[in-house]
Amino acid sequence: MEGNLGNGSWQIAVAVMGAWAGATAFWFGVGAVIWKLFFDPRLAELKGMLDAERIECERAMDNLRVRINQLETVLMMHGNPDLRSAIQRRQEGDR
């Protein structure tokens, strides 16, 4: 007796498993092609947009730092003594 798979039914089971494995490999390949054709270009586009946005943010931050320094200078010249001493303390803390 060959167990539950008598009379050559194991051959059918192997054939079905082989067909299933082949179909799985085929659809995996289809998925890889779809990813390559559609998602890779979009990801590259998004990475380029991100890089451009980072450069723009860095430029804006540099402009804001310059503007803060200008405003601190104006406040040092025209602010009251308490404000001047607070700005000087902060500037000394930055060093």
PDB file of N, CA, C and O in Angstrom:
ATOM      1  N   MET A   1       0.842  -1.179   0.000  1.00  0.00           N
ATOM      2  CA  MET A   1       0.000   0.000   0.000  1.00  0.00           C
ATOM      3  C   MET A   1       0.886   1.241   0.000  1.00  0.00           C
ATOM      4  O   MET A   1       1.917   1.267   0.673  1.00  0.00           O
ATOM      5  N   GLU A   2       0.500   2.248  -0.735  1.00  0.00           N
ATOM      6  CA  GLU A   2       1.301   3.460  -0.869  1.00  0.00           C
ATOM      7  C   GLU A   2       0.731   4.607  -0.042  1.00  0.00           C
ATOM      8  O   GLU A   2       1.005   5.760  -0.376  1.00  0.00           O
ATOM      9  N   GLY A   3      -0.010   4.377   0.970  1.00  0.00           N
ATOM     10  CA  GLY A   3      -0.597   5.423   1.787  1.00  0.00           C
ATOM     11  C   GLY A   3      -1.805   6.033   1.120  1.00  0.00           C
ATOM     12  O   GLY A   3      -2.539   5.343   0.412  1.00  0.00           O
ATOM     13  N   ASN A   4      -2.020   7.307   1.333  1.00  0.00           N
ATOM     14  CA  ASN A   4      -3.183   7.998   0.783  1.00  0.00           C
ATOM     15  C   ASN A   4      -3.043   8.299  -0.703  1.00  0.00           C
ATOM     16  O   ASN A   4      -4.038   8.577  -1.372  1.00  0.00           O
ATOM     17  N   LEU A   5      -1.840   8.247  -1.219  1.00  0.00           N
ATOM     18  CA  LEU A   5      -1.619   8.604  -2.617  1.00  0.00           C
ATOM     19  C   LEU A   5      -1.342   7.343  -3.437  1.00  0.00           C
ATOM     20  O   LEU A   5      -0.238   7.151  -3.946  1.00  0.00           O
ATOM     21  N   GLY A   6      -2.317   6.523  -3.552  1.00  0.00           N
ATOM     22  CA  GLY A   6      -2.151   5.282  -4.295  1.00  0.00           C
ATOM     23  C   GLY A   6      -2.501   5.453  -5.760  1.00  0.00           C
ATOM     24  O   GLY A   6      -3.082   6.465  -6.152  1.00  0.00           O
ATOM     25  N   ASN A   7      -2.162   4.503  -6.537  1.00  0.00           N
ATOM     26  CA  ASN A   7      -2.523   4.428  -7.956  1.00  0.00           C
ATOM     27  C   ASN A   7      -2.003   5.600  -8.779  1.00  0.00           C
ATOM     28  O   ASN A   7      -2.697   6.058  -9.687  1.00  0.00           O
ATOM     29  N   GLY A   8      -0.808   6.097  -8.490  1.00  0.00           N
ATOM     30  CA  GLY A   8      -0.212   7.153  -9.305  1.00  0.00           C
ATOM     31  C   GLY A   8      -0.731   8.553  -9.011  1.00  0.00           C
ATOM     32  O   GLY A   8      -0.408   9.491  -9.739  1.00  0.00           O
ATOM     33  N   SER A   9      -1.536   8.716  -7.950  1.00  0.00           N
ATOM     34  CA  SER A   9      -2.019  10.063  -7.659  1.00  0.00           C
ATOM     35  C   SER A   9      -0.903  10.986  -7.177  1.00  0.00           C
ATOM     36  O   SER A   9      -1.052  12.206  -7.238  1.00  0.00           O
ATOM     37  N   TRP A  10       0.208  10.434  -6.700  1.00  0.00           N
ATOM     38  CA  TRP A  10       1.332  11.286  -6.325  1.00  0.00           C
ATOM     39  C   TRP A  10       1.891  11.994  -7.549  1.00  0.00           C
ATOM     40  O   TRP A  10       2.404  13.107  -7.442  1.00  0.00           O
ATOM     41  N   GLN A  11       1.796  11.360  -8.707  1.00  0.00           N
ATOM     42  CA  GLN A  11       2.271  11.984  -9.937  1.00  0.00           C
ATOM     43  C   GLN A  11       1.397  13.184 -10.295  1.00  0.00           C
ATOM     44  O   GLN A  11       1.888  14.204 -10.778  1.00  0.00           O
ATOM     45  N   ILE A  12       0.116  13.045 -10.054  1.00  0.00           N
ATOM     46  CA  ILE A  12      -0.796  14.174 -10.299  1.00  0.00           C
ATOM     47  C   ILE A  12      -0.500  15.309  -9.324  1.00  0.00           C
ATOM     48  O   ILE A  12      -0.496  16.479  -9.706  1.00  0.00           O
ATOM     49  N   ALA A  13      -0.248  14.952  -8.047  1.00  0.00           N
ATOM     50  CA  ALA A  13       0.068  15.976  -7.042  1.00  0.00           C
ATOM     51  C   ALA A  13       1.341  16.719  -7.419  1.00  0.00           C
ATOM     52  O   ALA A  13       1.399  17.943  -7.303  1.00  0.00           O
ATOM     53  N   VAL A  14       2.360  15.997  -7.869  1.00  0.00           N
ATOM     54  CA  VAL A  14       3.620  16.627  -8.283  1.00  0.00           C
ATOM     55  C   VAL A  14       3.381  17.523  -9.497  1.00  0.00           C
ATOM     56  O   VAL A  14       3.948  18.612  -9.584  1.00  0.00           O
ATOM     57  N   ALA A  15       2.562  17.081 -10.415  1.00  0.00           N
ATOM     58  CA  ALA A  15       2.270  17.889 -11.603  1.00  0.00           C
ATOM     59  C   ALA A  15       1.541  19.175 -11.220  1.00  0.00           C
ATOM     60  O   ALA A  15       1.840  20.248 -11.745  1.00  0.00           O
ATOM     61  N   VAL A  16       0.592  19.059 -10.310  1.00  0.00           N
ATOM     62  CA  VAL A  16      -0.156  20.251  -9.864  1.00  0.00           C
ATOM     63  C   VAL A  16       0.782  21.215  -9.137  1.00  0.00           C
ATOM     64  O   VAL A  16       0.740  22.422  -9.374  1.00  0.00           O
ATOM     65  N   MET A  17       1.634  20.677  -8.248  1.00  0.00           N
ATOM     66  CA  MET A  17       2.577  21.540  -7.534  1.00  0.00           C
ATOM     67  C   MET A  17       3.551  22.207  -8.506  1.00  0.00           C
ATOM     68  O   MET A  17       3.909  23.370  -8.325  1.00  0.00           O
ATOM     69  N   GLY A  18       3.973  21.487  -9.519  1.00  0.00           N
ATOM     70  CA  GLY A  18       4.863  22.078 -10.524  1.00  0.00           C
ATOM     71  C   GLY A  18       4.182  23.184 -11.297  1.00  0.00           C
ATOM     72  O   GLY A  18       4.781  24.225 -11.569  1.00  0.00           O
ATOM     73  N   ALA A  19       2.923  22.956 -11.651  1.00  0.00           N
ATOM     74  CA  ALA A  19       2.175  23.993 -12.367  1.00  0.00           C
ATOM     75  C   ALA A  19       1.975  25.215 -11.476  1.00  0.00           C
ATOM     76  O   ALA A  19       2.072  26.356 -11.928  1.00  0.00           O
ATOM     77  N   TRP A  20       1.695  24.952 -10.202  1.00  0.00           N
ATOM     78  CA  TRP A  20       1.503  26.062  -9.248  1.00  0.00           C
ATOM     79  C   TRP A  20       2.792  26.870  -9.105  1.00  0.00           C
ATOM     80  O   TRP A  20       2.756  28.101  -9.092  1.00  0.00           O
ATOM     81  N   ALA A  21       3.914  26.191  -9.000  1.00  0.00           N
ATOM     82  CA  ALA A  21       5.206  26.870  -8.887  1.00  0.00           C
ATOM     83  C   ALA A  21       5.504  27.666 -10.151  1.00  0.00           C
ATOM     84  O   ALA A  21       6.028  28.777 -10.075  1.00  0.00           O
ATOM     85  N   GLY A  22       5.177  27.110 -11.301  1.00  0.00           N
ATOM     86  CA  GLY A  22       5.397  27.832 -12.555  1.00  0.00           C
ATOM     87  C   GLY A  22       4.544  29.079 -12.649  1.00  0.00           C
ATOM     88  O   GLY A  22       5.018  30.130 -13.081  1.00  0.00           O
ATOM     89  N   ALA A  23       3.278  28.968 -12.244  1.00  0.00           N
ATOM     90  CA  ALA A  23       2.393  30.134 -12.271  1.00  0.00           C
ATOM     91  C   ALA A  23       2.870  31.203 -11.293  1.00  0.00           C
ATOM     92  O   ALA A  23       2.825  32.395 -11.601  1.00  0.00           O
ATOM     93  N   THR A  24       3.325  30.778 -10.114  1.00  0.00           N
ATOM     94  CA  THR A  24       3.847  31.729  -9.125  1.00  0.00           C
ATOM     95  C   THR A  24       5.060  32.465  -9.669  1.00  0.00           C
ATOM     96  O   THR A  24       5.166  33.681  -9.516  1.00  0.00           O
ATOM     97  N   ALA A  25       5.969  31.747 -10.299  1.00  0.00           N
ATOM     98  CA  ALA A  25       7.157  32.370 -10.888  1.00  0.00           C
ATOM     99  C   ALA A  25       6.771  33.333 -12.007  1.00  0.00           C
ATOM    100  O   ALA A  25       7.349  34.413 -12.130  1.00  0.00           O
ATOM    101  N   PHE A  26       5.800  32.941 -12.815  1.00  0.00           N
ATOM    102  CA  PHE A  26       5.346  33.809 -13.898  1.00  0.00           C
ATOM    103  C   PHE A  26       4.795  35.121 -13.351  1.00  0.00           C
ATOM    104  O   PHE A  26       5.171  36.194 -13.824  1.00  0.00           O
ATOM    105  N   TRP A  27       3.900  35.046 -12.354  1.00  0.00           N
ATOM    106  CA  TRP A  27       3.290  36.272 -11.831  1.00  0.00           C
ATOM    107  C   TRP A  27       4.292  37.118 -11.054  1.00  0.00           C
ATOM    108  O   TRP A  27       4.172  38.342 -11.011  1.00  0.00           O
ATOM    109  N   PHE A  28       5.275  36.472 -10.444  1.00  0.00           N
ATOM    110  CA  PHE A  28       6.344  37.231  -9.812  1.00  0.00           C
ATOM    111  C   PHE A  28       7.118  38.023 -10.869  1.00  0.00           C
ATOM    112  O   PHE A  28       7.464  39.184 -10.653  1.00  0.00           O
ATOM    113  N   GLY A  29       7.382  37.393 -11.997  1.00  0.00           N
ATOM    114  CA  GLY A  29       8.060  38.080 -13.105  1.00  0.00           C
ATOM    115  C   GLY A  29       7.228  39.228 -13.653  1.00  0.00           C
ATOM    116  O   GLY A  29       7.754  40.300 -13.949  1.00  0.00           O
ATOM    117  N   VAL A  30       5.920  38.999 -13.786  1.00  0.00           N
ATOM    118  CA  VAL A  30       5.031  40.073 -14.251  1.00  0.00           C
ATOM    119  C   VAL A  30       5.081  41.252 -13.282  1.00  0.00           C
ATOM    120  O   VAL A  30       5.151  42.407 -13.701  1.00  0.00           O
ATOM    121  N   GLY A  31       5.044  40.952 -11.986  1.00  0.00           N
ATOM    122  CA  GLY A  31       5.122  42.015 -10.979  1.00  0.00           C
ATOM    123  C   GLY A  31       6.424  42.787 -11.057  1.00  0.00           C
ATOM    124  O   GLY A  31       6.440  44.009 -10.911  1.00  0.00           O
ATOM    125  N   ALA A  32       7.525  42.064 -11.291  1.00  0.00           N
ATOM    126  CA  ALA A  32       8.828  42.732 -11.406  1.00  0.00           C
ATOM    127  C   ALA A  32       8.871  43.654 -12.620  1.00  0.00           C
ATOM    128  O   ALA A  32       9.424  44.752 -12.544  1.00  0.00           O
ATOM    129  N   VAL A  33       8.294  43.219 -13.737  1.00  0.00           N
ATOM    130  CA  VAL A  33       8.266  44.055 -14.941  1.00  0.00           C
ATOM    131  C   VAL A  33       7.402  45.293 -14.706  1.00  0.00           C
ATOM    132  O   VAL A  33       7.784  46.397 -15.094  1.00  0.00           O
ATOM    133  N   ILE A  34       6.258  45.119 -14.083  1.00  0.00           N
ATOM    134  CA  ILE A  34       5.382  46.262 -13.789  1.00  0.00           C
ATOM    135  C   ILE A  34       6.103  47.243 -12.877  1.00  0.00           C
ATOM    136  O   ILE A  34       6.043  48.454 -13.094  1.00  0.00           O
ATOM    137  N   TRP A  35       6.785  46.726 -11.858  1.00  0.00           N
ATOM    138  CA  TRP A  35       7.530  47.606 -10.935  1.00  0.00           C
ATOM    139  C   TRP A  35       8.575  48.397 -11.715  1.00  0.00           C
ATOM    140  O   TRP A  35       8.706  49.607 -11.535  1.00  0.00           O
ATOM    141  N   LYS A  36       9.315  47.714 -12.579  1.00  0.00           N
ATOM    142  CA  LYS A  36      10.394  48.368 -13.334  1.00  0.00           C
ATOM    143  C   LYS A  36       9.847  49.429 -14.287  1.00  0.00           C
ATOM    144  O   LYS A  36      10.442  50.498 -14.432  1.00  0.00           O
ATOM    145  N   LEU A  37       8.724  49.142 -14.933  1.00  0.00           N
ATOM    146  CA  LEU A  37       8.173  50.065 -15.926  1.00  0.00           C
ATOM    147  C   LEU A  37       7.449  51.254 -15.312  1.00  0.00           C
ATOM    148  O   LEU A  37       7.519  52.362 -15.843  1.00  0.00           O
ATOM    149  N   PHE A  38       6.757  51.038 -14.200  1.00  0.00           N
ATOM    150  CA  PHE A  38       5.900  52.092 -13.672  1.00  0.00           C
ATOM    151  C   PHE A  38       6.420  52.728 -12.389  1.00  0.00           C
ATOM    152  O   PHE A  38       6.379  53.950 -12.243  1.00  0.00           O
ATOM    153  N   PHE A  39       6.906  51.914 -11.461  1.00  0.00           N
ATOM    154  CA  PHE A  39       7.262  52.467 -10.162  1.00  0.00           C
ATOM    155  C   PHE A  39       8.661  53.047 -10.108  1.00  0.00           C
ATOM    156  O   PHE A  39       8.866  54.065  -9.447  1.00  0.00           O
ATOM    157  N   ASP A  40       9.638  52.437 -10.782  1.00  0.00           N
ATOM    158  CA  ASP A  40      10.998  52.967 -10.755  1.00  0.00           C
ATOM    159  C   ASP A  40      11.083  54.388 -11.316  1.00  0.00           C
ATOM    160  O   ASP A  40      11.730  55.232 -10.696  1.00  0.00           O
ATOM    161  N   PRO A  41      10.458  54.694 -12.464  1.00  0.00           N
ATOM    162  CA  PRO A  41      10.519  56.078 -12.952  1.00  0.00           C
ATOM    163  C   PRO A  41       9.857  57.062 -11.987  1.00  0.00           C
ATOM    164  O   PRO A  41      10.351  58.174 -11.800  1.00  0.00           O
ATOM    165  N   ARG A  42       8.742  56.658 -11.374  1.00  0.00           N
ATOM    166  CA  ARG A  42       8.056  57.550 -10.434  1.00  0.00           C
ATOM    167  C   ARG A  42       8.912  57.782  -9.189  1.00  0.00           C
ATOM    168  O   ARG A  42       8.971  58.899  -8.675  1.00  0.00           O
ATOM    169  N   LEU A  43       9.575  56.728  -8.703  1.00  0.00           N
ATOM    170  CA  LEU A  43      10.452  56.891  -7.551  1.00  0.00           C
ATOM    171  C   LEU A  43      11.621  57.814  -7.875  1.00  0.00           C
ATOM    172  O   LEU A  43      12.013  58.635  -7.046  1.00  0.00           O
ATOM    173  N   ALA A  44      12.174  57.685  -9.071  1.00  0.00           N
ATOM    174  CA  ALA A  44      13.271  58.566  -9.477  1.00  0.00           C
ATOM    175  C   ALA A  44      12.789  60.013  -9.544  1.00  0.00           C
ATOM    176  O   ALA A  44      13.497  60.929  -9.127  1.00  0.00           O
ATOM    177  N   GLU A  45      11.586  60.211 -10.068  1.00  0.00           N
ATOM    178  CA  GLU A  45      11.016  61.557 -10.131  1.00  0.00           C
ATOM    179  C   GLU A  45      10.816  62.129  -8.731  1.00  0.00           C
ATOM    180  O   GLU A  45      11.132  63.293  -8.482  1.00  0.00           O
ATOM    181  N   LEU A  46      10.297  61.321  -7.824  1.00  0.00           N
ATOM    182  CA  LEU A  46      10.070  61.794  -6.460  1.00  0.00           C
ATOM    183  C   LEU A  46      11.375  62.088  -5.735  1.00  0.00           C
ATOM    184  O   LEU A  46      11.444  63.039  -4.956  1.00  0.00           O
ATOM    185  N   LYS A  47      12.418  61.284  -5.978  1.00  0.00           N
ATOM    186  CA  LYS A  47      13.721  61.552  -5.371  1.00  0.00           C
ATOM    187  C   LYS A  47      14.280  62.872  -5.882  1.00  0.00           C
ATOM    188  O   LYS A  47      14.854  63.641  -5.111  1.00  0.00           O
ATOM    189  N   GLY A  48      14.117  63.143  -7.179  1.00  0.00           N
ATOM    190  CA  GLY A  48      14.563  64.424  -7.732  1.00  0.00           C
ATOM    191  C   GLY A  48      13.812  65.592  -7.117  1.00  0.00           C
ATOM    192  O   GLY A  48      14.406  66.625  -6.809  1.00  0.00           O
ATOM    193  N   MET A  49      12.502  65.429  -6.937  1.00  0.00           N
ATOM    194  CA  MET A  49      11.706  66.490  -6.313  1.00  0.00           C
ATOM    195  C   MET A  49      12.151  66.715  -4.870  1.00  0.00           C
ATOM    196  O   MET A  49      12.218  67.855  -4.410  1.00  0.00           O
ATOM    197  N   LEU A  50      12.453  65.636  -4.159  1.00  0.00           N
ATOM    198  CA  LEU A  50      12.904  65.743  -2.774  1.00  0.00           C
ATOM    199  C   LEU A  50      14.239  66.479  -2.701  1.00  0.00           C
ATOM    200  O   LEU A  50      14.423  67.343  -1.844  1.00  0.00           O
ATOM    201  N   ASP A  51      15.162  66.146  -3.585  1.00  0.00           N
ATOM    202  CA  ASP A  51      16.461  66.825  -3.601  1.00  0.00           C
ATOM    203  C   ASP A  51      16.293  68.312  -3.883  1.00  0.00           C
ATOM    204  O   ASP A  51      16.936  69.144  -3.243  1.00  0.00           O
ATOM    205  N   ALA A  52      15.434  68.647  -4.835  1.00  0.00           N
ATOM    206  CA  ALA A  52      15.194  70.060  -5.153  1.00  0.00           C
ATOM    207  C   ALA A  52      14.565  70.780  -3.962  1.00  0.00           C
ATOM    208  O   ALA A  52      14.905  71.929  -3.677  1.00  0.00           O
ATOM    209  N   GLU A  53      13.658  70.110  -3.274  1.00  0.00           N
ATOM    210  CA  GLU A  53      13.009  70.715  -2.108  1.00  0.00           C
ATOM    211  C   GLU A  53      14.009  70.938  -0.973  1.00  0.00           C
ATOM    212  O   GLU A  53      13.956  71.953  -0.279  1.00  0.00           O
ATOM    213  N   ARG A  54      14.918  69.983  -0.793  1.00  0.00           N
ATOM    214  CA  ARG A  54      15.946  70.148   0.253  1.00  0.00           C
ATOM    215  C   ARG A  54      16.849  71.333  -0.062  1.00  0.00           C
ATOM    216  O   ARG A  54      17.187  72.111   0.830  1.00  0.00           O
ATOM    217  N   ILE A  55      17.239  71.474  -1.318  1.00  0.00           N
ATOM    218  CA  ILE A  55      18.087  72.601  -1.708  1.00  0.00           C
ATOM    219  C   ILE A  55      17.356  73.915  -1.462  1.00  0.00           C
ATOM    220  O   ILE A  55      17.943  74.875  -0.963  1.00  0.00           O
ATOM    221  N   GLU A  56      16.068  73.953  -1.816  1.00  0.00           N
ATOM    222  CA  GLU A  56      15.271  75.164  -1.599  1.00  0.00           C
ATOM    223  C   GLU A  56      15.140  75.473  -0.111  1.00  0.00           C
ATOM    224  O   GLU A  56      15.207  76.638   0.283  1.00  0.00           O
ATOM    225  N   CYS A  57      14.958  74.460   0.713  1.00  0.00           N
ATOM    226  CA  CYS A  57      14.846  74.671   2.162  1.00  0.00           C
ATOM    227  C   CYS A  57      16.160  75.196   2.746  1.00  0.00           C
ATOM    228  O   CYS A  57      16.161  76.081   3.601  1.00  0.00           O
ATOM    229  N   GLU A  58      17.276  74.639   2.275  1.00  0.00           N
ATOM    230  CA  GLU A  58      18.573  75.121   2.753  1.00  0.00           C
ATOM    231  C   GLU A  58      18.778  76.582   2.376  1.00  0.00           C
ATOM    232  O   GLU A  58      19.284  77.368   3.177  1.00  0.00           O
ATOM    233  N   ARG A  59      18.387  76.944   1.160  1.00  0.00           N
ATOM    234  CA  ARG A  59      18.518  78.327   0.722  1.00  0.00           C
ATOM    235  C   ARG A  59      17.639  79.246   1.566  1.00  0.00           C
ATOM    236  O   ARG A  59      18.067  80.330   1.963  1.00  0.00           O
ATOM    237  N   ALA A  60      16.420  78.812   1.838  1.00  0.00           N
ATOM    238  CA  ALA A  60      15.509  79.607   2.658  1.00  0.00           C
ATOM    239  C   ALA A  60      16.051  79.756   4.077  1.00  0.00           C
ATOM    240  O   ALA A  60      15.955  80.830   4.671  1.00  0.00           O
ATOM    241  N   MET A  61      16.623  78.678   4.623  1.00  0.00           N
ATOM    242  CA  MET A  61      17.197  78.755   5.976  1.00  0.00           C
ATOM    243  C   MET A  61      18.371  79.737   6.017  1.00  0.00           C
ATOM    244  O   MET A  61      18.516  80.497   6.975  1.00  0.00           O
ATOM    245  N   ASP A  62      19.204  79.716   4.981  1.00  0.00           N
ATOM    246  CA  ASP A  62      20.317  80.669   4.924  1.00  0.00           C
ATOM    247  C   ASP A  62      19.799  82.103   4.888  1.00  0.00           C
ATOM    248  O   ASP A  62      20.327  82.978   5.575  1.00  0.00           O
ATOM    249  N   ASN A  63      18.767  82.339   4.088  1.00  0.00           N
ATOM    250  CA  ASN A  63      18.171  83.678   4.022  1.00  0.00           C
ATOM    251  C   ASN A  63      17.588  84.086   5.371  1.00  0.00           C
ATOM    252  O   ASN A  63      17.714  85.241   5.778  1.00  0.00           O
ATOM    253  N   LEU A  64      16.954  83.152   6.063  1.00  0.00           N
ATOM    254  CA  LEU A  64      16.380  83.464   7.369  1.00  0.00           C
ATOM    255  C   LEU A  64      17.459  83.762   8.405  1.00  0.00           C
ATOM    256  O   LEU A  64      17.284  84.640   9.250  1.00  0.00           O
ATOM    257  N   ARG A  65      18.572  83.036   8.342  1.00  0.00           N
ATOM    258  CA  ARG A  65      19.677  83.318   9.274  1.00  0.00           C
ATOM    259  C   ARG A  65      20.209  84.737   9.052  1.00  0.00           C
ATOM    260  O   ARG A  65      20.476  85.463  10.009  1.00  0.00           O
ATOM    261  N   VAL A  66      20.359  85.120   7.787  1.00  0.00           N
ATOM    262  CA  VAL A  66      20.830  86.480   7.481  1.00  0.00           C
ATOM    263  C   VAL A  66      19.832  87.501   8.007  1.00  0.00           C
ATOM    264  O   VAL A  66      20.218  88.512   8.594  1.00  0.00           O
ATOM    265  N   ARG A  67      18.545  87.232   7.795  1.00  0.00           N
ATOM    266  CA  ARG A  67      17.508  88.176   8.245  1.00  0.00           C
ATOM    267  C   ARG A  67      17.485  88.279   9.770  1.00  0.00           C
ATOM    268  O   ARG A  67      17.304  89.373  10.305  1.00  0.00           O
ATOM    269  N   ILE A  68      17.664  87.167  10.476  1.00  0.00           N
ATOM    270  CA  ILE A  68      17.703  87.203  11.942  1.00  0.00           C
ATOM    271  C   ILE A  68      18.867  88.057  12.415  1.00  0.00           C
ATOM    272  O   ILE A  68      18.723  88.857  13.340  1.00  0.00           O
ATOM    273  N   ASN A  69      20.027  87.886  11.776  1.00  0.00           N
ATOM    274  CA  ASN A  69      21.185  88.706  12.150  1.00  0.00           C
ATOM    275  C   ASN A  69      20.917  90.187  11.905  1.00  0.00           C
ATOM    276  O   ASN A  69      21.309  91.029  12.712  1.00  0.00           O
ATOM    277  N   GLN A  70      20.252  90.510  10.796  1.00  0.00           N
ATOM    278  CA  GLN A  70      19.921  91.907  10.522  1.00  0.00           C
ATOM    279  C   GLN A  70      18.981  92.464  11.582  1.00  0.00           C
ATOM    280  O   GLN A  70      19.175  93.580  12.065  1.00  0.00           O
ATOM    281  N   LEU A  71      17.967  91.691  11.940  1.00  0.00           N
ATOM    282  CA  LEU A  71      17.002  92.154  12.938  1.00  0.00           C
ATOM    283  C   LEU A  71      17.650  92.292  14.320  1.00  0.00           C
ATOM    284  O   LEU A  71      17.339  93.223  15.063  1.00  0.00           O
ATOM    285  N   GLU A  72      18.543  91.370  14.657  1.00  0.00           N
ATOM    286  CA  GLU A  72      19.240  91.486  15.943  1.00  0.00           C
ATOM    287  C   GLU A  72      20.107  92.738  15.976  1.00  0.00           C
ATOM    288  O   GLU A  72      20.209  93.398  17.010  1.00  0.00           O
ATOM    289  N   THR A  73      20.730  93.063  14.850  1.00  0.00           N
ATOM    290  CA  THR A  73      21.548  94.280  14.783  1.00  0.00           C
ATOM    291  C   THR A  73      20.688  95.523  14.994  1.00  0.00           C
ATOM    292  O   THR A  73      21.065  96.431  15.734  1.00  0.00           O
ATOM    293  N   VAL A  74      19.536  95.555  14.339  1.00  0.00           N
ATOM    294  CA  VAL A  74      18.621  96.691  14.500  1.00  0.00           C
ATOM    295  C   VAL A  74      18.154  96.788  15.953  1.00  0.00           C
ATOM    296  O   VAL A  74      18.104  97.879  16.520  1.00  0.00           O
ATOM    297  N   LEU A  75      17.816  95.658  16.546  1.00  0.00           N
ATOM    298  CA  LEU A  75      17.363  95.682  17.938  1.00  0.00           C
ATOM    299  C   LEU A  75      18.481  96.086  18.890  1.00  0.00           C
ATOM    300  O   LEU A  75      18.228  96.756  19.891  1.00  0.00           O
ATOM    301  N   MET A  76      19.709  95.689  18.590  1.00  0.00           N
ATOM    302  CA  MET A  76      20.844  96.091  19.426  1.00  0.00           C
ATOM    303  C   MET A  76      21.051  97.601  19.368  1.00  0.00           C
ATOM    304  O   MET A  76      21.422  98.221  20.364  1.00  0.00           O
ATOM    305  N   MET A  77      20.810  98.189  18.195  1.00  0.00           N
ATOM    306  CA  MET A  77      21.024  99.624  18.045  1.00  0.00           C
ATOM    307  C   MET A  77      19.864 100.434  18.639  1.00  0.00           C
ATOM    308  O   MET A  77      20.082 101.509  19.198  1.00  0.00           O
ATOM    309  N   HIS A  78      18.645  99.926  18.520  1.00  0.00           N
ATOM    310  CA  HIS A  78      17.485 100.739  18.879  1.00  0.00           C
ATOM    311  C   HIS A  78      16.664 100.191  20.051  1.00  0.00           C
ATOM    312  O   HIS A  78      15.707 100.832  20.486  1.00  0.00           O
ATOM    313  N   GLY A  79      17.028  99.015  20.562  1.00  0.00           N
ATOM    314  CA  GLY A  79      16.251  98.414  21.636  1.00  0.00           C
ATOM    315  C   GLY A  79      16.624  98.988  22.999  1.00  0.00           C
ATOM    316  O   GLY A  79      17.617  99.702  23.142  1.00  0.00           O
ATOM    317  N   ASN A  80      15.799  98.656  24.000  1.00  0.00           N
ATOM    318  CA  ASN A  80      16.100  99.124  25.357  1.00  0.00           C
ATOM    319  C   ASN A  80      17.242  98.298  25.950  1.00  0.00           C
ATOM    320  O   ASN A  80      17.596  97.252  25.407  1.00  0.00           O
ATOM    321  N   PRO A  81      17.817  98.762  27.056  1.00  0.00           N
ATOM    322  CA  PRO A  81      18.993  98.076  27.625  1.00  0.00           C
ATOM    323  C   PRO A  81      18.726  96.612  28.004  1.00  0.00           C
ATOM    324  O   PRO A  81      19.605  95.766  27.838  1.00  0.00           O
ATOM    325  N   ASP A  82      17.545  96.308  28.503  1.00  0.00           N
ATOM    326  CA  ASP A  82      17.250  94.916  28.859  1.00  0.00           C
ATOM    327  C   ASP A  82      17.279  94.015  27.620  1.00  0.00           C
ATOM    328  O   ASP A  82      17.802  92.901  27.653  1.00  0.00           O
ATOM    329  N   LEU A  83      16.713  94.518  26.549  1.00  0.00           N
ATOM    330  CA  LEU A  83      16.701  93.758  25.306  1.00  0.00           C
ATOM    331  C   LEU A  83      18.123  93.567  24.783  1.00  0.00           C
ATOM    332  O   LEU A  83      18.480  92.480  24.330  1.00  0.00           O
ATOM    333  N   ARG A  84      18.924  94.610  24.845  1.00  0.00           N
ATOM    334  CA  ARG A  84      20.310  94.505  24.381  1.00  0.00           C
ATOM    335  C   ARG A  84      21.089  93.458  25.177  1.00  0.00           C
ATOM    336  O   ARG A  84      21.817  92.647  24.605  1.00  0.00           O
ATOM    337  N   SER A  85      20.930  93.484  26.481  1.00  0.00           N
ATOM    338  CA  SER A  85      21.677  92.512  27.293  1.00  0.00           C
ATOM    339  C   SER A  85      21.184  91.086  27.021  1.00  0.00           C
ATOM    340  O   SER A  85      21.984  90.150  27.020  1.00  0.00           O
ATOM    341  N   ALA A  86      19.883  90.911  26.792  1.00  0.00           N
ATOM    342  CA  ALA A  86      19.357  89.576  26.471  1.00  0.00           C
ATOM    343  C   ALA A  86      19.925  89.079  25.143  1.00  0.00           C
ATOM    344  O   ALA A  86      20.286  87.908  25.030  1.00  0.00           O
ATOM    345  N   ILE A  87      20.009  89.950  24.141  1.00  0.00           N
ATOM    346  CA  ILE A  87      20.561  89.559  22.840  1.00  0.00           C
ATOM    347  C   ILE A  87      22.040  89.221  22.985  1.00  0.00           C
ATOM    348  O   ILE A  87      22.514  88.250  22.396  1.00  0.00           O
ATOM    349  N   GLN A  88      22.788  90.030  23.780  1.00  0.00           N
ATOM    350  CA  GLN A  88      24.205  89.752  23.969  1.00  0.00           C
ATOM    351  C   GLN A  88      24.420  88.410  24.667  1.00  0.00           C
ATOM    352  O   GLN A  88      25.325  87.656  24.310  1.00  0.00           O
ATOM    353  N   ARG A  89      23.575  88.116  25.671  1.00  0.00           N
ATOM    354  CA  ARG A  89      23.692  86.818  26.360  1.00  0.00           C
ATOM    355  C   ARG A  89      23.439  85.664  25.395  1.00  0.00           C
ATOM    356  O   ARG A  89      24.145  84.656  25.425  1.00  0.00           O
ATOM    357  N   ARG A  90      22.436  85.814  24.546  1.00  0.00           N
ATOM    358  CA  ARG A  90      22.134  84.758  23.590  1.00  0.00           C
ATOM    359  C   ARG A  90      23.282  84.580  22.582  1.00  0.00           C
ATOM    360  O   ARG A  90      23.661  83.460  22.240  1.00  0.00           O
ATOM    361  N   GLN A  91      23.819  85.708  22.122  1.00  0.00           N
ATOM    362  CA  GLN A  91      24.922  85.621  21.167  1.00  0.00           C
ATOM    363  C   GLN A  91      26.156  84.997  21.794  1.00  0.00           C
ATOM    364  O   GLN A  91      26.867  84.239  21.135  1.00  0.00           O
ATOM    365  N   GLU A  92      26.420  85.304  23.057  1.00  0.00           N
ATOM    366  CA  GLU A  92      27.557  84.678  23.737  1.00  0.00           C
ATOM    367  C   GLU A  92      27.316  83.197  23.951  1.00  0.00           C
ATOM    368  O   GLU A  92      28.262  82.410  23.916  1.00  0.00           O
ATOM    369  N   GLY A  93      26.076  82.802  24.172  1.00  0.00           N
ATOM    370  CA  GLY A  93      25.742  81.389  24.316  1.00  0.00           C
ATOM    371  C   GLY A  93      25.886  80.622  23.029  1.00  0.00           C
ATOM    372  O   GLY A  93      26.158  79.422  23.055  1.00  0.00           O
ATOM    373  N   ASP A  94      25.709  81.288  21.894  1.00  0.00           N
ATOM    374  CA  ASP A  94      25.846  80.635  20.574  1.00  0.00           C
ATOM    375  C   ASP A  94      27.296  80.305  20.246  1.00  0.00           C
ATOM    376  O   ASP A  94      27.570  79.408  19.448  1.00  0.00           O
ATOM    377  N   ARG A  95      28.201  81.014  20.847  1.00  0.00           N
ATOM    378  CA  ARG A  95      29.633  80.821  20.524  1.00  0.00           C
ATOM    379  C   ARG A  95      30.160  79.603  21.148  1.00  0.00           C
ATOM    380  O   ARG A  95      31.338  79.287  20.985  1.00  0.00           O
TER     381      ARG A  95
END
